[in-house]
Amino acid sequence: MARPFAPRFAVYVALVFMLLGVLQLAASLVFYQSIDRQTLNEDHARRIAELLVVSDRIHAADPRLTAPIMTTRHLAAAVGNAPSVATPTTDKTLVRIERRIIEWEPSLGGRALRLAMQGPPGGKCDLVGAIRLSDGHWLNFRSRDINAMWPVALRATVLTLATTVAFMAIGLVALHVLTRPLRRMSDAADAIGRGRQVTIREGGTPDLRKLAHSMNLMQERIARLLQDQAKSFEAISHDLRTPLSRQKVAAELIDDAELGGVILASVDEMEALLASLQRFLRAQHLEAEPEELDLDETVREVLYPYAERARVVTQGPAPVRTFREPLALALAALVENAIQFGGEARISVLRHEGHWRIEIADSGPGIPSDYFEAILDPFFRLDAARARDTKGFGLGIPTAHRLMARFDGQLSFAAAPDGGLVARLDVPQPQQD
């Protein structure tokens, strides 16, 4: 049975939605890291500018206090006769920091200032530098971990992540609500494909309402077509029974007993064909409501007319909620098929994967597994010439299949150990409202 496409479509849309959210989150984090790097460079430039100006004043008042006062947890300062950075600044990033220092403190514009980066690649990196003091000494300083991104980026990352998750959750909920009419129509289309008639609520967007309305009209047309088909067949069947009855009477009046027997057999075959066709057409428009029943008792009631050639094995009382009449008709059709081709039927009622299953086995010639799908078609016969050497019209299994498809059951086949055929009928389970 094919799965409805609507849930799968919603999953695809949700995956695309989540992928876009992840890409947006990644782009935002890269953007925030870039902003954070610029912010940290600005912060280092400002702190160094303040350090240099204050250091000048302290050094002018008392050179011995310059290093102790200016050294903090983030900045280390020392006065020496030589600069800690041997060569002037050439790196573009350091040139920008130097320019920002001058912008923060224009009074430092004429001073010799050297900057450099120290630290392993990819790890913590310190900004070191040196500036000449008024008495000719050098103030050497170190600003620790200039590449640290957490002060600003961590808050931005958490905020962005929380916002992205919130909007993705809102989007997924909205997607679930918007695709609900589509899921309903997908389920309805699946039920219609199995021969059931359902009423689709015409709601949602204008396009979905129009689609639901069209599907309801389509169901009405299909229902009328099936009703007309059934009525036409009933009329044909009624008209055919009159001449068939006349043929029976005429056959009994024929002096030639052999010829009369051939005519009577043909009449009986025609009546059996009409009855088989009537059951097949009824299976396509039969209506039934679920009810509580004992599966063991129901199976025995169905098998009562075939008691001489049908053996049943059950597990005792088997309470189940299902459709009594469709189940009984499908079981009777499969039992008749087993008796016809195998001489007898062996019926077993058992539990399988949480639901009830009825297996009908025979000892006939069996059917190759390649034909398990083909035998579901009406009037199918294994012989290519469609010879009438065997009884039956090829409608028993298709009738059972139509009934199971319409009422949420399932019919499958397997080869019996002794060479016959095993028909597996999964008892219909009504869908929960």
C-alpha positions, 0 to 999 in steps of 0.5 A, a space after each residue: 500500500 502506497 504511503 500518503 505523500 502529504 506527510 513526506 512533503 511536509 517533512 521535506 519542507 521542514 528539512 529545507 526550513 531547518 537547513 535555511 535556519 542553520 545557514 542563517 545561524 552560521 552566517 550570523 555567527 560569522 558576522 558577529 565574530 567579525 564585529 566582535 574582532 573589530 570591537 576588541 581591536 577598538 577596545 585595545 586601542 582605547 585602553 592602550 591610548 589611555 595607558 600611554 597618556 596616564 603613564 606619561 603623567 605618572 612617569 613625569 611625577 615619579 618614574 618608579 611608580 609607572 610600572 606598578 600603577 599601570 600594570 593590571 590583570 589585562 595590561 602589563 607595563 614596564 619601563 626600560 632603556 630599550 623597546 620590547 619591539 625591535 622594528 616599527 609596525 608593518 602589519 595591516 591590523 597593527 597599523 589600524 590599531 596604531 591609527 586608532 590609538 592616535 585618534 583616541 589620543 592625538 597628543 601621541 601623534 609625534 611619539 615613536 610607537 611600535 606594536 607587535 603580536 606574540 603567541 602561537 598561531 590559532 591560540 591566545 595572542 598578546 598585543 605587545 608594544 613600546 612607546 618612547 617617554 619624554 626622558 628617552 626611556 621606553 614604556 613597554 606594555 602587553 595587552 593580553 589575549 587580543 583574539 579573545 571573542 567571548 566577551 561579545 561573541 558569546 552573548 551574540 551567539 546565545 541570543 542568535 541561537 535562541 532566536 533561531 530556535 524560537 523562529 524555527 519552532 514557530 515556523 514548524 508549528 505554522 507548517 504543521 497547521 498549514 499542511 493539515 488540510 493537505 494531509 486530510 486530502 491525502 488520507 481521503 485520496 488513499 481511502 478513495 483509491 481503496 473504494 471507500 467514500 469519505 466527505 472531505 471538509 472544504 477548508 484551508 486556502 482557496 486552492 485547497 478548498 477548490 481541490 477538496 470540492 473537486 474531490 467531493 464531486 469526483 466521489 459523487 460521480 464515482 458513486 453514481 457510476 457504481 450505482 448505475 453499474 450495479 443497477 444495470 447488472 441487476 436488470 440484466 441479471 433479472 432479465 437473464 434468469 427468465 430465459 434461463 428458467 425456460 431453458 431448464 424447463 425445456 431441458 427437462 422435456 428433452 428425451 435425450 438425457 445426455 443433451 438435457 444434462 448438457 443444457 442443465 449444466 450450462 444453465 447452472 454455470 450461467 446462474 453461478 456466473 451471475 451470482 459471482 458477478 453480483 457478489 463482486 459488484 456488491 463488494 465495491 459498494 458494500 457499506 458496513 459499520 465496525 462492531 464488537 464480535 468474537 472472531 472464533 465464533 464468526 469464523 465458525 458461522 461462516 464455515 458452517 456450510 462448508 463443514 464437511 470440507 473445511 477444518 478450523 484451528 483457533 486459539 479460543 475466544 478472540 474478541 475484536 472490533 471489525 466489520 462483520 459482513 465484509 470479513 464474512 464475505 471475504 472469508 467465504 470467498 477464499 474458503 470456496 476458492 480453496 475447496 474448489 482447487 484443493 478439495 478442502 480448506 484448512 483455516 487457522 486463526 492466530 495473532 500476528 504482529 499485534 493483530 488477528 490473522 486468518 490463514 486459509 490453506 489448501 492442498 491444490 496445485 498452488 500458484 507461482 509467486 510471480 502471479 500473486 499480484 495478477 490473481 487479484 484481477 477479476 477473471 484472471 486465469 493461469 492458463 494463457 488460453 483462458 480455457 474452461 477446463 476448471 470451474 470458477 470465474 476468477 472472481 473469488 480472490 478479487 472479491 475478497 481483495 476489494 473488501 479488504 482494501 475498502 475496509 482497511 484489511 489486507 490480503 496476501 499469499 504464500 506457498 503452502 509446505 505441501 505445495 498448495 496456496 495459503 491465503 493470509 487475511 489480516 482482519 480489518 481494524 477500523 481507524 480511530 476517529 
